[in-house]
Amino acid sequence: MYCDFLEHATKYVKQAVQEDNAGNYSQAFTLYMNALEYLRTHLKYEKNPKIKEEITQKVIGYLKRAEEIRAILDTEGSGQKLHGDAEDATQSRTKSKGGEGRDKEDAEKEKLKAGLDSVILREKPNVRWSDVAGLESAKQALQEAVILPVKFPQFFTGKRRPWSAFLLYGPPGTGKSYLAKAVATEADSTFFSVSSSDLVSKWMGESEKLVSNLFQMARDSAPSIIFIDEIDSLCGQRGEGNENEASRRIKTELLVQMQGVGHDDKKILVLAATNMPYALDQAIRRRFDKRIYIPLPDLKARQHMFKVHLGDTPHNLNERDFEDLACKTNGFSGSDISVCVKDVLFEPVRKTRDAKFFKETSNGMWVPCEPTERGAVQTTLEEFDARGLASKILPPPIARADFDKVLAKQKPTVSKADLEVHERFTKEFGEEG
């Protein structure tokens, strides 16, 4: 079966070389990309080490040539030199097109860049490292990749280079995107936050151009960080039934750009997040030199999360209460705890809405109370509003009983089966965060 992949690859390579020498670079690029897809698929099945090495070298060569062609298409007319027949063909093609062709291509590039302008994070999210509960290993690795190279470039000399690509994976709601927000806040870098919808176009060939332009914009704005959320939706396994030509081309272009052939990408970090690490194409997975598991929060992290989400909202919980809540929420994700606290925050509002008795405080405000309390007055929220005293009502502080009420009906959203999948992936390919 896998011999067919090699035959298809050989056919595409021959056609690519013909188009390349003829100066038809757009067609040549597409054909090289198709050939690379089949060659990589063949490598998955090839058992002979010698043949595997030969094909790997060919893949590297074709990948390099494809990147050169991409550079030609992006900067045609800038005087950039090629090799051999391709150089002559490029010069001839540039002369025939003249200024009109360059203007058209420049306009197209500007249009694509304008479409990507919205992915640049102009305002920092205001999430600090201290706001991220636990995940000390992940935070340390990201600081090594993002903070230290910018603030202390003298640390990275000789063979010492900062990490260039991080994959954050784990169950939904464990804080992968939240960690990315902390990176965006703490890093003195241009932050590009993209999703599949930003890079997928209905027009043939435009999606890979968007990927190429994204990386070029990142290089122009270096130091920069490209964050791709839910990368599995862009880079699923090749050869799956629902994969189409456009999807393959996006993945190939992403591989080319992450390879960084012909570019100085020392100041670019690619940060990606996924809930389904096994769904990632293995070639994409290998491009991430750090693959960090973001697990469910441990006891201390859950305790910290309850405090962070409550913030400065009035409450009467003590440290023992927070410890007890952390113990009762074993198996909860960060998102589950966030939802729990959000529900709890409304409990005082509900009490105030349903209250039949209120009492006046020393500062002239009214709070709901029990009918037996001293100074209790029988009235309702609607009556206060009718008398124009709505601004004089305050909800009571959050109590421990409010949490008990909400937790009695809330269940964790991550199953044991989900956790087993991520733990297995960590043993095979990742590391603990």
Secondary structure, 3 states (H helix, E strand, C coil): CHHHHHHHHHHHHHHHHHHHHCCCHHHHHHHHHHHHHHHHHHHHHCCCHHHHHHHHHHHHHHHHHHHHHHHHHHHCCCCCCCCHHHHHHHHHHHHHHHHHHHHHHHHHHHHHHHHHHHHECCCCCCCCHHHCCCCHHHHHHHHHHHHHHHHCHHHCCCCCCCCCEEEEECCCCCCHHHHHHHHHHHCCCEEEEECHHHHCCCCCCHHHHHHHHHHHHHHHCCCEEEEECCHHHCCECCCCCCCCHHHHHHHHHHHHHHHCCCCCCCCEEEEEEECCHHHECHHHHHHCCEEEECCCCCHHHHHHHHHHHHCCCCECCCHHHHHHHHHHCCCCCHHHHHHHHHHHHCHHHHHHHHCCEEEECCCCCEEECCCCCCCCEECCHHHHHHCCCHHHECCCCECHHHHHHHHCCCCCCCCHHHHHHHHHHHHHCCEEC
